[in-house]
Amino acid sequence: MMRIGIIGSGREGSALALRFGSRGHRIYLSDINRTRAEERASELNKRLQGAEEASEILGVGNSAAIKEAEVVFLSIPYSIESKVGKAIPVKTLLEEHHSILDDKVLVDVIVPSKHHTPMIVDEEDLAFYRTKFGIGKTPSVTEEIYLFTHRRFDTKLRVVGAFKTISYLRIANIQKDLTDEILIWGFEERDKKVIIDLCKGINRNGEARVYEVSQIFWRSIEGVCEFIREQTATGNKIMALNFSYET
């Protein structure tokens, strides 16, 4: 079993904690407010009572979740806009914790709530990115995280994207195996393999289906993730890129 840190105790983070916790993995669920993480973990543990292989979910702070985990899932808002301005929680977390994220596998499950412009990287990072992918191209969130950390810090963060197209409602329904195809992408084969193997074992009855996505499609897929999540949560079937989402 694996030690898994989940940064963010909201809907997606809690759903992942339930699903992986029900399979016996050691879960460290965190929030910027540790008390809130502890309360949420207590609620989730009640839902796991009676599950044969379930492991206790621990509510901790962000630093503890990162330090204790082998794999860290990042499930916090990409950006927050309010009357007092804009906050970028992902950027703040990376700046504050980059040293302890070194050589960790970080799984980006973030879906921007609307078509985004890069918020983590700066113009110099964008210029570097466009020398590789072409003028006018903009990176996915996964690529932004990679660019931001690798170009600023002496940190070899191992970034993978996963679960972006799957509704939290379906992930949290631990009474049923997850039938959705899990899209996974990343930069290094060894890092993708860690997450592919982890995801394949997410169900009780047979392996989950996993589909590896080429980098050229990452940004495009992020643009339709909210639509796919919404439609499949209500039972609609979607066919695209040779994979399917259905009840």
N, C-alpha and C positions, 0 to 999 in steps of 0.2 A: 504493500500500500504506500501511497505517496503523501507527503506533507504539502498541503496546498494553502496558500494565502490568497484571500479574496479581498481586494481593496474596494470598499463600497458596499454598504449593507442595504442598498435600495432593492428594487424589484429584481433586476438581473443578477446582482450579486447574491442576494438571498436565495434565488432559484438555483444558481450554480452550487451554493453551499448545501442546499437540500439534496440535489442530485448526486453530487460527489460524496457527500456525507453518508448517503444511503448505501453507497458501495464500499464503505469502510475506510475511506481516506481520512486522514487527520486534517481537519479544516480550521483555519485561523481566519475568522471573519472580522474585518476591521472597518473603522469609520474614523473620520477626523475627531469625532466625539466618542471616546471609548465607552462611556456609559450607554450610549445609544447602541453601540455594537454588542455590548453585553446583554442588553435587553432583547435585541433582535435574535441573538444566538439562543437565548433561553426560549423564545417563542418557537424557533425552528427545531430545537431539540425535542419539544413536546410533540411536534409533527412526526418526528423520527421514531418515537416510542413504538416498539413492536416490530420494527424493521429488523430482520435477522442479522444483517451484516453492518448495520449502521454504526458509525463512530460519532463521538461527541463533537459538536461544533463549539469552538471557543471564541468568545468575543474579546478582541484585543485592540490595541492601537495600531496605527499604520506601520510604525517601525518594527513592532514585535511580529506582525504578520509577515513582513518582508524577511526579517532575520531568520525566523523559524522555518520558512517554507523552502521547498525545492523549486516549486513552480508558483508564480504569482499571477493571478488574474486581475486585470485592471478594469473595474466596472464603476467608473465615476463620470460625471458630466464632462464632455469635451469643453464646453464653455457655459457660463451662466450670465445672462443679461438681466439687469434690474435697473431701477430708477437711479441708483447711485453709480452705475457703470457696469463694466464687464469684468468678470473673473474667469480665469482659465485654470481650473483645478488640476488638469493633467500636467500642465507646465510647472505649476507650483510643487506638485508631488515629486516630479522628476528632479527639480532643482534641490529640494530638501533631502531626498533620499537616494540620490544617484550612487553614492559610495557603497551603500549596502545592497544595491541592486546589481552590483558588479557580478558578472557571470551567472546571474539568475535568468531563467526562462520567464519572460514577461509576456502574458497572453492578453492582447488588446481585444476586448469585446465591445468597444465603444462604437456607437452609431450616432453620428451628428444628427441633431433633431431637424436640421434643414441643410440645404446645399451650402457647404462651407467654403470659405477661403482659408488658406493656411493660417493658423493661430499660434502654433508653437514655434515654428521656424521663422527666420528672418530673411531678408532679401538675398543675403549672401548664400544662405542655405538653398534658397530657391534657384539661384543662378547655378549652383553646383548640380542640383537635381536636374535642371533642364539641359545641362550638357550631356546627361545620360539618356533623357527621355524626350527631349525636344522642346522647342520654344512654345511657351504658353501652357505647358503641362503643369498640373498641380498634384502634389502627393496625397496619398491616402493618409488616414490618421496613423496607421501602422508605420508608414514611411516617415511621417513627421517625427514620431517618437524615436525612431532609429537615427534619423539625421540629427535631431536635437541633442541626444545623449552622446553619440559617437563623435560629433564635431566639437563638443564643448568640454567634455569631461574625460578623464582617464578611466572610462567605464566601458566594459565590453558587455553591454546589455544584449541579451539574446531574445529578439522580439519576434513574436508569432501572432497572427490574427486568427480568431476563431469565434464561432457562435453568433456572428453578427446578424445572421438572417433568421434566427430562431426566436420565437416569442418566449418571454419569461414564463408565461402560463404553461406552455408545453414542457419547458425544462423542469418546472416545479412540480409537475404532476408525476410524482415518483411511483404511483400505482401502475403506471403504464411505461413500457419501454419507449424510448425516444425514436420515432420512425423518420423524423426529418433527416435529410442528408446534412452532415456537419461540414461546412466549408472551412478549410484551413489554408493559411498561406504564411510564408515566412522567408527568411534570407538564407538560412543554413539548414542543410539536410538533417543534421543531428538534432537541431532544435525542433524542427517539424516532426521528426520521428517520436520525440518525447510526447508531444501533444497528440499526435495521431494514435499512439498506443494507449494513452490515457483515455481518449475519447472512445476508442473502440470498445473499451471495457465499461462504458457508462451504463449499459443495460444489463438486466438480469438474465435475459433469454437471448443469447447470441450477440455477435458484434454489432455495434452501431455502424451505420454507413458513413464513410468519410470521403470527401472530394477535395483534392488539392488543386488550388487555383493559381494560375500563372500571374506574375506581378503586373503585367500590363492591364489586367482586369480589376485590380483591387479597388481603385478609386471609383470605377463605374458601378461595381457591386454595392459599395457603400451608399451610393445614391438611391438605391431601390430597397435597401434593407428594411426601412420602416414600413414600406408598402407590403413586403413579403411577410413581415411579422404580423401586421394587422390582419391580412387576409387569411393566413393559415391559422391564426388564433380563433377565427370564426368558422373554421372548417373548410375553407375554400382550397382547391387544389391548383397549384401553379407548376407549369413545366417550363424550364429554361436551362440553357447550358448543359443539356443532357442529364439533368438531375430533376427530382420532383419533390414537392412539399405537399403532403396530404395527411388526412386524419387516419 
